[in-house]
């Protein structure tokens, strides 16, 4: 089999890249380790930056998002019973879209299938070959059958545990990592959101986040120990703890109900450099991970897709290879800014086991500065809605 771009990974970043390339007449094949149902069963964040919204529009996949998603022009930040609002529209003239990552993926699958896109599922033993040459190829197995794709370029969109990053020799890549000493316990419930906007809460008991998927589907999180297990937490225990971490006026109107999904996510910051090796390019979690504070994971993957898609467009439509050659440098410049924002926001909102009384005073001072300072709010709003590509 031959194609122009082999894409390893059938999650949202791989599918988005494939659909964008299709719109420009550039062929691709997507290889996915799991089944389609498995991919659609993964529960992820649902705050889309303006840049990702624009990419979905360019890919022709934005109709349902605009019909069912919620445009948010601000967010709420609380500490104790104090609460204040960051107004995105006032500070940036931009908004974000609240629309579940599962729904983004579903829309992209629908578009690829409608266009006859080539997606192979349950692939195993993927090996990237000759990435440093002008004729790379990928070998793999599907249900025991050996297969091969010859291509011009390979996009590694296969996540942190995928083969793509590990294909880059250890003496070439350098990895940077920070592991946070806590996790997030998340609950999905068929209940109306406690507020029309997201609430990020700093509490003496730990961080909490009140989010939503739609008018009757809410997503809530609380900071927990990395040693906790979801089974350690009954629904009642979760709701009781959440109420203690958000302002009383919000807790009093919180509607609770049975959880339909409950999980714990560890938090870490991770970046690998470079994000390309020969004709292999890394996108999304294959190259970097952010803590979920501020919802930059999928959005940072989308910025990678933007840079790679435009580099490949220039290569095929104009015969220009500057974008291809400079992909890693351009993507990493934005990645590190997203990492900084996620690290800063996490540091501001969470309780750390080694925090001193001085550290806690500084945290509150920072929150009060953010509450009262227009420039600080503008900086946060600019980062939250998404830095320009």
Long-range contacts (C-beta under 8 A, 24 or more apart in sequence): 1-29, 1-147, 1-148, 1-149, 1-150, 2-149, 2-150, 2-151, 3-27, 3-28, 3-29, 3-118, 3-149, 3-150, 3-151, 4-28, 4-151, 4-152, 4-153, 4-316, 5-29, 5-151, 5-152, 5-153, 5-154, 5-155, 5-312, 6-31, 6-136, 6-137, 6-138, 6-149, 6-151, 6-153, 6-154, 6-155, 7-31, 7-154, 7-155, 7-157, 8-126, 8-128, 8-138, 8-154, 8-155, 8-156, 8-157, 8-158, 8-162, 8-163, 8-164, 9-33, 9-156, 9-157, 9-158, 9-159, 9-162, 9-164, 9-284, 9-286, 10-34, 10-36, 10-39, 10-119, 10-121, 11-39, 11-42, 11-105, 11-157, 11-159, 11-284, 12-101, 12-104, 12-105, 12-108, 12-298, 12-301, 13-157, 13-283, 13-284, 13-298, 13-301, 13-302, 13-304, 13-305, 14-155, 14-157, 14-158, 14-283, 15-105, 15-108, 15-109, 15-112, 16-55, 16-56, 16-59, 16-108, 16-302, 16-305, 17-155, 17-157, 17-283, 17-305, 17-308, 17-309, 18-112, 18-117, 18-119, 19-59, 19-60, 19-61, 19-108, 19-111, 19-112, 19-115, 19-117, 20-55, 20-58, 20-59, 20-305, 20-309, 21-309, 21-312, 22-112, 22-115, 22-117, 23-58, 23-59, 23-60, 24-313, 24-316, 24-317, 26-312, 26-313, 26-316, 28-117, 28-118, 29-118, 29-119, 29-120, 29-149, 29-151, 30-112, 30-117, 30-118, 30-119, 30-120, 31-120, 31-123, 31-126, 31-138, 31-140, 31-149, 32-119, 32-120, 32-121, 32-122, 32-123, 33-122, 33-123, 33-124, 33-126, 33-158, 33-162, 34-121, 34-122, 35-121, 35-122, 36-109, 36-119, 36-121, 39-105, 40-102, 40-105, 40-106, 40-109, 41-102, 42-101, 42-102, 43-102, 43-186, 43-188, 43-261, 43-263, 44-100, 44-101, 44-102, 44-297, 44-298, 45-101, 45-211, 45-292, 45-295, 45-297, 45-298, 46-98, 46-99, 46-100, 46-101, 46-103, 46-211, 46-213, 46-219, 46-295, 47-72, 47-96, 47-97, 47-98, 47-198, 47-211, 47-295, 47-299, 48-96, 48-97, 48-98, 48-99, 48-104, 48-298, 48-299, 49-96, 49-299, 49-302, 49-385, 49-386, 50-94, 50-95, 50-96, 50-385, 50-386, 51-299, 51-302, 51-303, 51-306, 51-386, 51-388, 51-389, 52-97, 52-298, 52-299, 52-302, 52-386, 53-97, 55-302, 55-305, 55-306, 56-104, 56-107, 59-108, 59-111, 60-111, 61-107, 61-108, 61-110, 61-111, 64-103, 64-107, 65-97, 65-99, 65-103, 65-104, 65-107, 68-99, 68-103, 68-214, 69-97, 69-98, 69-99, 69-103, 70-97, 70-98, 70-99, 70-212, 70-214, 71-95, 71-96, 71-97, 71-98, 72-96, 72-97, 72-98, 72-197, 72-198, 74-197, 75-197, 75-198, 75-199, 75-200, 75-384, 76-195, 76-197, 76-198, 76-199, 76-200, 77-199, 77-200, 77-201, 77-202, 77-367, 77-370, 77-371, 78-199, 78-200, 78-201, 78-202, 78-246, 78-247, 78-250, 79-201, 79-202, 79-203, 79-364, 79-367, 80-202, 80-203, 80-204, 80-247, 81-247, 81-248, 81-249, 82-247, 82-367, 82-371, 83-199, 83-247, 83-250, 84-370, 84-371, 85-197, 86-370, 86-377, 86-380, 86-381, 86-384, 87-377, 87-381, 88-381, 88-384, 88-385, 90-381, 91-374, 91-377, 91-378, 91-381, 91-382, 92-378, 92-381, 92-382, 92-385, 94-385, 94-386, 95-385, 96-384, 96-385, 96-386, 98-198, 98-211, 98-212, 98-213, 100-213, 101-298, 104-298, 120-147, 126-158, 126-163, 127-163, 128-154, 128-156, 128-163, 128-164, 128-167, 128-280, 131-167, 131-277, 131-278, 131-279, 131-280, 132-277, 132-278, 132-279, 133-278, 133-279, 134-279, 136-278, 136-279, 136-280, 152-279, 153-279, 153-280, 153-281, 153-312, 153-324, 154-279, 154-280, 154-281, 155-281, 155-283, 155-308, 156-280, 156-281, 156-282, 156-283, 156-286, 156-287, 157-283, 157-284, 157-286, 157-301, 158-286, 159-284, 159-285, 159-286, 160-270, 160-285, 160-286, 160-289, 162-286, 164-280, 164-282, 164-286, 165-272, 165-282, 165-286, 165-287, 167-277, 167-280, 168-272, 168-274, 168-277, 168-280, 168-282, 169-277, 172-274, 172-277, 173-272, 173-273, 173-274, 173-277, 174-272, 174-273, 175-270, 175-271, 175-272, 175-273, 176-269, 176-270, 176-271, 176-272, 176-273, 177-268, 177-269, 177-270, 177-271, 178-268, 178-269, 178-270, 178-343, 179-266, 179-267, 179-268, 180-266, 180-267, 180-268, 180-269, 180-291, 180-346, 180-350, 181-226, 181-352, 181-353, 181-354, 182-206, 182-223, 182-224, 182-225, 182-226, 182-267, 182-350, 182-351, 182-352, 183-223, 183-224, 183-225, 183-226, 183-228, 183-264, 183-265, 183-266, 183-267, 184-209, 184-221, 184-222, 184-223, 184-224, 184-264, 184-265, 184-267, 184-292, 185-221, 185-222, 185-223, 185-224, 185-228, 185-230, 185-233, 185-238, 185-262, 185-263, 185-264, 186-219, 186-220, 186-221, 186-261, 186-262, 186-263, 186-264, 186-265, 187-219, 187-220, 187-221, 187-235, 187-238, 187-259, 187-261, 187-262, 188-213, 188-217, 188-218, 188-219, 188-259, 188-260, 188-261, 188-262, 189-217, 189-218, 189-220, 189-256, 189-257, 189-258, 189-259, 189-260, 190-216, 190-217, 190-257, 190-258, 190-260, 191-216, 191-217, 191-218, 191-255, 191-256, 191-257, 192-216, 192-218, 192-255, 193-218, 194-218, 194-246, 194-250, 194-253, 194-254, 194-255, 195-250, 199-246, 199-250, 200-293, 200-345, 200-349, 201-245, 201-246, 201-247, 201-349, 202-348, 202-349, 202-350, 202-363, 202-367, 203-244, 203-245, 203-246, 203-351, 204-351, 205-241, 205-244, 205-245, 205-351, 206-245, 206-350, 206-351, 207-245, 207-293, 207-349, 207-350, 207-351, 208-242, 208-245, 208-246, 209-293, 210-242, 210-246, 210-250, 221-292, 223-350, 223-351, 224-264, 226-266, 228-264, 229-264, 230-262, 230-263, 230-264, 233-262, 235-259, 238-262, 265-292, 267-291, 267-292, 267-293, 267-346, 269-339, 269-342, 269-343, 271-332, 271-335, 271-336, 271-339, 273-328, 273-332, 274-328, 274-329, 274-332, 275-304, 275-327, 275-328, 275-331, 275-332, 275-335, 276-327, 276-328, 281-308, 281-327, 281-328, 283-308, 287-331, 287-335, 288-335, 288-339, 290-338, 290-339, 290-342, 291-342, 291-343, 291-346, 292-342, 293-342, 293-345, 293-346, 293-349, 293-350, 294-341, 294-342, 294-345, 294-383, 294-384, 296-338, 296-341, 296-342, 299-338, 299-386, 300-334, 300-335, 300-338, 303-331, 303-334, 303-335, 303-338, 303-386, 303-389, 304-331, 304-335, 306-389, 307-331, 307-389, 334-387, 334-389, 337-383, 337-387, 338-383, 338-387, 341-383, 341-384, 345-380
